[in-house]
């Protein structure tokens, strides 16, 4: 009964995210077919990758007929943050079995990471809660990608509806969820300034990975380790 309650608590907490994901997924589906992918290729991308930001980067470069190696490198750079996500969230997965942990990493999209971190700060992160939050997002992402791909040709000017800003707004809202963390502002400013400079000098997609590393390095330098006594207080 406890696991069932935890699962439904996770599902309830993910309801606002489910609503937002429907728009992202439809936008990706519509953008995919408008950039030359078939319906099946567009849906398969969502089903196998399940990482909206890198999928949009792929579409942008694919539409520009970029070399395959540059597309793969860009997707790797954008998805590098998931390495950091898994390293951070893995600390709280003590109750997860081997299969639960590594199948859970497949679901480790940005909102799942944010929810897992917040949950772990307040109480124990259980597999039931984690999968209750993350599992419903996957079929919604794939299903609404298919819907967007099916009707994408009807959307001739997505910018007129503000769809081009959805990804930026989404990441900003995720970022603001961590504003109570120590050294948050300094790390954000360092990452932001570094990302802009790298984007202007080296170019995309390196500004994502290198900007994040600058913020992480600063946080490690100025962060104060928590002593055992302070943890027990």
Secondary structure, 3 states (H helix, E strand, C coil): CHHHHHHHHHHHHCHHHHHHHHHHHHHHHHHHHHCCCCHHHHHHHHHHHCCHHHHHHHHHHHHCCCCHHHHHHHHHHHHCHHHHHHHHHHHHCCCCCHHHHHHHHHCCCHHHHHHHHHHHHHCCCCHHHHHHHHHHHHHHHHHHHHHHHHHHHHCCCHHHHCHHHHHHHHHHHHHHCCCCCCCHHHHHHHHHHHHHHHHHHCCCCHHHHHHHHHHHHHHHHHCCCCCHHHHHC
